Amino acid sequence: MKRRAVLGAMLALGLADRASAQAYPTRPIKLVVPFTPGGVTDNIARVFCERMGRELGQQFIIDNRAGANGRIGTDAVAKAAPDGYTLLLGGIGALTIHPHMLKVPYDPVNDFIPISLIATNDVVIVINPKLAPTTPAELIAYLKANPGKLQYGSSGIGAPTHLAAELFKSRIGADMIHVPYKGDSAAVMDVVSGTVDMSFSTVSATISLIRGGKLRPIAMTGLVRSQSLPDVPTLDESGLKGFNADTWIGLFAPAHTPTPIITRLYEATRISLADPDVREKLIAGGNNIVGSNTQEFTAFLAAESKKWGDVVRAGNIKLDE
């Protein structure tokens, strides 16, 4: 009798899940963006949400919950009800870098269900045009000939751009001086002025200056060339095989969200990212569209966490907060 009761309860739960998915969504969905308006993640959210809202027949409300480099908004979603009405547009730092640098108030693996990797945002190595190097090989040779002399800017200690540079340093065996800034824009403008020699920055923060001739792009740090800067080679194709240090943005739900709802959200994501207007707008912002499924995204997250954990430990990198 007890076994029948358990099986009955499981069946009832499964039926309830299917019923909730069939009805879902019946009210607006809140998408937490753990950064301020106007940044890369927020810009993706505004393009993505409009199309997702049309696909699901409900409004997506963007909640900019900024603070602690993305950890405040990420934590808010970890503690939200698992009903599909509070989602996270999360990124590389709070989920695969910061947990290796300090104690975070959420479990990056067990508190979330990865729905889809939405896009990668290219990181590009840019230098002041007055410097001699024009190719990745020339830059590496230049750094090796001038160890510890060149300064590079990043968007802050522990930021993805900082860790991309640390990974680069370890792969080429040459040192550079890190100058952390509060955001990409300040770092990039100091490269333009010559205050620092080079920067590891997102394409979205540099593309207008590159096109205006004020910055020289040397290489992309991802495995594929940028859809926004197709003429700039990758480090991987330039000899640093397997080098991959793009930033990324993905869609997450709180743990225990019913599987049918996750499936519904993934299907809506897949359709939205295939929309030509969405693709055009995201690519124009320096993003490469991905749209992986839950299983692919989960494997990707595990690999990212291991990679950045190794970089953090090797460089003894600590956040000052």
N, C-alpha and C positions, 0 to 999 in steps of 0.2 A: 504493500500500500504506500509505504514511504517513497519507494522508487517511482511509482506512478504519479505521486504528488509532485516530485521533483521534475519529472518529465513534463507534467502538465504545466508547471510554472515556467519551465524553459520555453515550451511551445507558446504560452501566453505572451511571454516577453518578446519572442520573435515576431508574433503577430502584431504586437504593439509597435515594435520597431518599423515593420513594414507599413503599418497604418500611418505612423507619424511621417514617414518618408513620402508616402503618397500625398499627404496633405501639405507637406513642407514645400515652400515657406508660406505661412499665413499672415505674416507681419514683417515689417522692415528688419533688415539684418545689419548689425553694427560691425564694421570692420575697424579694428584697432590698428592704427599706424603709430608705432612707438617713436616717432620723430616729429619735428615741427613741420608746419605747412611749407611747401616750396622746395623741399629736398627731393632727392631721387626717389625714395620710397613713396612719398606723398604724391609725386607726379605720376608714378605708376598706378597708384591707387585710384586716382581720379579718372584715368583712362579706363582702367579695368572695371571699376565699380559701375560705371554708366552702362557698359555692355552686359555685365553680370546681372544688373537689375532688370534689364529688358529680357534677358534669357529666363530668369527665375520669376519674373512678374511681381517683384517686390523691390522697393527702394533699398539701396545700400547707403548706410549713413557712415561717413568717415569720422572716426574719433581719434584725433591727434593726441595721444597720451605720451608726450615726450618726457625725457629725463633719464639720467644714468646711462647714457649711450644706448638707449633702447630697452633697458632692462625693466623699467617701470611698466611700460605698456605690455611687454611680454609677460610679466608676472600677473598683470590684471587678467589676461586671457587664460593663463594657467589656472586661475581661481574662479573663472566664470562657469556658469551652468553649461553642461555639455548637451545643449539642445539645438545647436546649429545657428543660433541667433547672435552669437558673439564669436568673431573670427579674428585671426591675427595675420597681418601682412608682415612677416618677420624676416630677419636677415642674418647674415653671417656672424656679426659680432656677438649679439646677446645669446645666440644658440650654439655656436661652435668655437668661439674664441674666449669670451669672458669666463665661461665655467672653468677654464684652465688657469685663470689668473686671479680669481677671487671667489668667495662663496656667494653664489647667487641664490635668490629666494624661491627658485623653482627648479624642477628637474627637467633639463632640456630634452631628455629622451622620453621619460614616462609621463610627463604632464601634457603632452601634445600629440595630436595625430597629424602627420604631414599629409596634406591633400595633394599639392602639386608645386613643383619648382616652377615659378612663373617666368623668371628671366634672370639672366646674369647681366651685370653691369660692368662693362670692360674697365680694367685698370690699364692705364697707359703710362709709360715712362716718358716724361717730357724734359727737355733741357733748354737752357737759355741759348738762343740761336748764335750767340757770340762764341760758344764753346765749339771745339773742333769736331767731335764725333758726329757722324751722320747715320751710322748703322749700329746694330747691336754689337757686332764684333769690335768695331772701333771704340764704342763706349766701354766695353769690358777691358780692352787693352789700355785705354786711358785711365781707368780706375786702378788697374794693377800697376801702372807706371806712377800713379800719384796716390799711394795708399793713405787713407785717413785725412786727405786734404779736401775732398769735395763734400759739400753739404747737400743733403737732400731733405725736402720738406714732405710731411705727411699730414693727414687730418687729425693726428693726435696719438698719444701713446696707447698702444693696444688696438688701434684702429686697423681695419683690414689693409689699408694702404701701407701702414707701418710694418705689418707682418709680411706683406708682399715684398717690401724692401729687405727685410731680415732674411727671408727665404732666398732672395736674389744674392745677397751678400754671402750666404753660406754656400750657395752653388758655385759662385765664381771665385771664392777665396780671396776677396778684397774687401777692405773696410771703407765705410763712408760715415760721415757725421750726421746723426739724426737731429733734425730741428722740428719738433712737434708744433702743430698749429691747432686752433680750434675750428676745424673745418677745412674742406678742400679749397675753397675760394681764396682764403688768405695765403695758403701755401703756394697756390698757383700764381697769384699776383706777385709774390716775392721772387718767383723764378723769372717772371717777365721783367721785373726791375733789376734782377741780378743780385739780390740780397742773398739768395741761395742758388746753387748751381742747377739743381734738378729736382724733380718731384715725381712721386708715384701717386697718381690721381685718377679719378674716374673720368671717363670720356665726357660725360655730361657736364663736368666742371671745366673741361679744357677745350672742347671741340671748336667753339667760336674763336678762341685765341689761336688755336692751331690753324684754322682756316684763314685767320687774319695775319699769319706769319709771325706772330709774337712768341710762339712756342714751337720748338722742333720736336715732333714725335719720333721716338727711337724704336720702341717696341711695345707690343701688347703682351700682357702677362697671362692671358688665357690660352687655351689650347687651339682656339680657332681665331681667325682674323675678325676684327670688329665689322659688323654690318654697317656701321657708321663711318669707319675709317679703313676701308678695304685694302688700301695700298700700304698700310703699316704692317710689317711682319710681326709674327709672334716670337717670343724667346724660344719656344719649343722648336719651331722650324729653323731657328738661327743657331742651333747647336745645344741648347739647354733642354734636352729631351725630357718630356713629361712635365715641364714647368707649367703650373696652373695656379694662378692667384687672383682670379676674378672675384668681385663681390657678387652677391646674389640675393634675390628676394623670393620668398615662397609663401604659400597660403597654408595656414594651420588652423585646426580646431582644438578645443580642449579635449583631453583624454576622456574616453567613455562616451563620446558622441556616437550615436547609433550608426552602424555601418551603412545602412541605406541612405542616410543623410550625407555621409561622406561621399558615397558614390554619386549622389545627385549633384553635390557641389563640384566634384571632379568633372563630371560630364559638362556642366555649365561652364567651367573653366576652360575645358578643351575647346568647346564651341566658341567661346569669347575670344580666345587667343588666336583662333583661325580667322577671325573677322579681319578683312583687309584694312579697314580703317584703324582698328586697334593696333595691328602690326605696324602700319606706317607711323603712327604716333609714338609707339614704344621704341621703334628703331631710331626715329629721329632724336629721341632722348638719350641715345647711346646705349640702348639695351639690346641684348640678344635674346629672343624669345625661345623658351624651352617647352614648358607644358608637360613635364613628366608625370607619371602616375604615382600613386602612394608608395608602391613597392620600390620603384626606381628612386624616388625622392628619399625614402628611408635609407637606402644603401648609400646614396650620395651624402647624406648628413653624417653617417658613420665615418665615411672616408674623410670628409672635411674636418670632423672633430679630431680624428687621429693626426692628420697632417698639421693642423694648427697647434694642437697640444705639443707635438714634437718641436715645433718652431719656438713656442713660448718657453718650454723647458731648456732648449739649447741656448736661447738668448737670455735666459733668466729675466724675462720681461714681466714687470709688475705694474698694475694700475695704481695710481696715487689717490685712490678714493675708496 
